[in-house]
Amino acid sequence: MPKRTRTPLGRFSVALVTLAVAAPVAACGSGASSTAVAGDGTGKITVLRSNSALFEPLYIAQQQGYFKDAGLDVTIKTGAQDTSQNAPSVLNGEAQFAMTDSSGFLKGAAKNMPIRIATGLESATTKTDPTDGLMVKKDSPIKSFKDLEGTTVGLPALGGTIQFIVEYMVEKEGGDPSKVKFVALPTSSLGDAAKSGKTDAVYSFGAFYAAAKADGLKVIGNGMNDLPGITQGVLFSTQKYLSENAATAKKFINAVAKANTYANAHPEAVKAIQTKYTQLSADYIKNEQVPYYDKNIDKTVMRTVITKMHQYELLSSTPKDDAIYWDQAPTITGG
């Protein structure tokens, strides 16, 4: 595959977080080593959530008393819009856990950051209909991912999970992903870019995907569901914190797992949290399909992501499993 010049990473976009590795991270410590204890003897944890999605189980765990029952005092804070600022917060002990997606985490792991995935929140699954995907004009000559060779594709951010899935599908269908040009555009303007011809195709998601689809754009493929098991949301911590506070960390991820189960059985609870903590429209929340939450991380699929992201020059190295997962993280081998 010919070499190509990569555009620097874009900023965080809804649900699919990109943990860019900034220079200041190298100067950070390896994380607070002990759990703070509240006056009533409960373990204190601060967790940084994403700005807009997949954080619902955290609030459910709080509302349903799962954290309290586990003896935990959990504070949920909104993480930085640019999630490259979340890793230093965890490494410095300002927070014990933070959210990201698979490619976001892997960019940190590839730089040998001492962080580990503690649990999953959501992975792509055929149990739900796509809520993201590649989109073109109805009369576009692009009928498949292979047809993207020689075209320009608009993305909400460069270098992350979305760019990976497009390149992966181009290659899977027999095309050459190095022949696709990617440009970063504001998420709200992706649909217009495809309709106006500014780009040949775009990849959109969530409310923007639904709006563009309603506006007449044609969808190609099944979005992230074309690679079932690709991790879309995880909680990570530092290796040091997880090692020295394993019992507390285990209680935390078990409480989140209970909340995942509750969220899957009570979509109305998910929608209530979205109404309170997001800027999504009431109409979209009412009619949207809620995510399927899953604690498990498929190591086989993750290894595919690692290998291919490195091949596509989206990762600087291929971190081994012991540099990715906490040894008590809920992992499976599937794919």
N, C-alpha and C positions, 0 to 999 in steps of 0.2 A: 504494500500500500504506500503510495507516495506521501512524503511529508507535507505538512501544511501548517500555515501559521494560525495559531489560535487566538481568538479575541479574549481579553481578560474576562474573568467571571463577572456576571451581572449580580444585582442585589437580590435579596430574598423576595420570593413571590408566594402567593397564597398556597398554603398546604405543603408545597414542595420546597423545603428549606435548603439553602446552599450554605454550608459551613465553610466559608472561605478561610484559608489559613493565612493570617496576617503576621507580619514580622514581630509585633509585640508579643505574640503568643510564646515565642521561644524564650522570652524572659520571665514568663510566668512560673509560679511554683507548681508543685505536683498535687495540690489540693489539700484542703484541711483534713487532718488525720483523725479527728475525733468528732463524734456527734454531739452537738450542743444539747443540753437537757433543760426543759422548761421547769418552772417552779413545782409543778405537780409530778415531776419525774418522767414526763413523756419526752420522746426523742424529737428534736426540732429539725425540720427539713425545709429548705427552700427549693422550689423547682421553677425553672424558667420555661414558660410555654411559648408556643408559636403565636404569631400575631393574629391568626385568623381561622385556623381549623385544626381538627384532630386532637384538640386538647380537652374535648368534652368529658372523657372518662376521669380526668383529674378532678373536675368539679363534682362529678357524680360521686366519686369516692369521698369527697368532702361532705356533700349533702346527705349521703346515705350513712355516714358515720363509720365508713370502713377504715379511714385513717385513725379516727379516735379509738375504735375498737382494737386497733393494732398497737395502741399506745404511742401514736405519732401526732405531733403538732406540725401540720404541713401548711406552709405559706406558698400560694401560687402567684407568681408574678409574670407579667408579660415580658418576654425576652426582647432583645434588641431587634429593630427592623432589619439591620444588617447582622446576620447571625454569626459573623466572624467575631462579634463582640461577646457572644455567649460563652464560647470556650474559655476565654480568660476569666470570666466570672466564676466558672466551675473550677478551673485550675487554681484560682486564688482563694477558693472556699467561700466566696460570696453567695454561691448557690451550690447545692449538692447534686442536683440533677438538671438537665436541660433537654429540650426537644430538638430533633433535626430529622432529616430523611436519610436514606441509605447513601446516596452520593455525597451528601453533605458530611456525614460522619466519615466516610472513607477518605475524603480529602485530608481530614485531620490525621487519620490513622496512617495514611501514606507518608505523612511528614513526621512520623514517630511521636506524635503527641500521646502522652500517657492517659488516654481516655478509653473507656470501654462501653459497649452497649450493655445496658442492664436489662432492658425488656423492650418488646415491640408494642406498638399501638395499633398499627394498621398495615396490611400488605394487600397488594392487588389480588383480586379474587374474582372468579367467574360467578360467584354467588350474587354479585350485584351487576347491574348494567353499567356501562362506561359513563363516567362523568368528566372525562377528559379525552382529548384526541386530536389527530391531524385533520385539518379542515381546509377545503378548497372551494372555489366558486362552482356552482352547479354545472357550468359549461366548460370547466377546466379539463384539459387533456390528461391531467394527472389522475390515474385510476388506481394506482398502487404505490407503495413506498418505493419500489424500484424506479418508478417514473420520476422520483425526486432528483435523480442524477442531472446535474446542470441547472438546477433551479435554486431559488432563494426561499428559505423558510424562516418565518418570524417566530421568535420564542420570547417568553416573558423574562428569561435569564439565560445566559450562555454558560456552558460547562457543567451543568448539573444533570439531574435525573431526566428531565425532559429531552435535552439534547441527546443523552445516552439512548433513550428508548427509540428516538427517530433513527439514529445511526444503526442501532441494533436491528430494527425492522428492515431498513434498507438492505443491510447485509443479508439478513435472513431470507429476503425475497430475491437474492441474487444480484443486488446492485452494489455499487462502490460508494460507501458513505463519505469518502474523501472528496467526492465530486459534488457534494451538497454544500451550499453556502448558508450559514446561519447568521441571523441578525437579531439583536435584542430590541424589543419594542415595549412600550408601556402596555401592561396587560389589558387595560381598557380599550386599547386601539387595535388589538390583534384582528378582530373580526373585520374592521374597516380596512385594514391593510390587505386582507385577502380579497375583499369585495372590490376594492379600487384598483387592484393589480400592483400595488406597491410591492407586495411579495407574491410569490406563486402559491404559497401555502402558509398556514400558521398552525401552531399547536396551542390550544387553549384548554381551559379547565373550569370546573365549578360553575358559578353563575355566569361567567363570561362565555363559557362553552355553551351553556343552555341558551343564552341570548343569541349567540351567533348561529346556532342551529335553527332557532326559531326565525331568524332573519334570512334563512335560505341557504346557508353554507352547507356543503356536503361533507360528511364525515368519512374518512378512510380508516379502516381498521377498528380496533377496540381499545385504543388508548393503552394505559398501563396494564389492562387486563390481557393484553397480548403476551405478557410475561408474568403469568400468575405466580405469586410468591415474592415479587419484588417489594422490598420493604419501603413503605411510604412514610412511616412515622415511628420513631424510636425515642426512648429516653436513655441518655448516657450520663456517666459520671466519670470520676477519675479512678484510675487503677488503685491509687493509694486509699481513697475513701472507701471503695468497695472492699478492699482487702482488710482494712482496719475496723470497718463497721458493717460486716457482712450480715449480722443478725438484723440490724435496723434496715439495711437495704433490702433484705429479703422480705421483711414485713411490708415495706413500701411497695415493692413490685407486686406482691400478692394482693395488696389492697387495690392497686390499679387493675390487676387481672379480674378481680371481682367486679370492678366498675365496668370493665369491657363487657362482661357477660350481661350486666344489668342494662347497659346501653343498647346492646343488640336486641334485648327483649322489650325495651321501652323507648322506641324512637321519639315519643313525645317529650321525654326527658332531655334527649339530645337537642331537639328543636328549641326547647325552652332555654337551654344554655346558649345556643347560637343566637337566639333573640336578645339575650342579655349581654353577651360578650363579643358579638361581631357586628359588622356594619352591613351584613347581608339584608336584602329587602325582605319584608314580611311575606310577600308573595312567593319569593324563591324558597324561603325556609318552609313555608306551608306545603309546597309542591315537590320539594327536592327529595331525592332518595338519600337516606342517611347512610353513612359509611358502615362497613362491617368491621368491627374492632377485633383484633387478634393479637395476643401477647407473643405468639410464636414467631421466630425468625428462621427462615429457611436458609440454612448454610449452603446448600447446593446452589440455589438461585443466587445468593450473595456472591458465591465464588464466580459464577458466570458474569455477574455485574463487574466484579473486580477485574477479571481477565479482559473483558471487552472494553471497559473504560480505559484501561492501560493501553490496549491496542489502538483505541481511538484518540489517544493522547489527552485524555481527560483526567487521568491519575498519573502521578509522578513515579509511583511504584506499585507493587502488588503485595499489600500487607498480609501476613499469615493470620490464621484464625486466632492465635493466642494474643495478637495485637488488636483484635477487634471485639471479642466477646468477653464479658465477665464469666467466670467459670460456673456461676449459678444462673446465668441468663437462660430463659426458656427457648432453646434452639431445637430445630428439627432438621432431619436430612431427608429432603424430598426432591423437588424439582422435576 
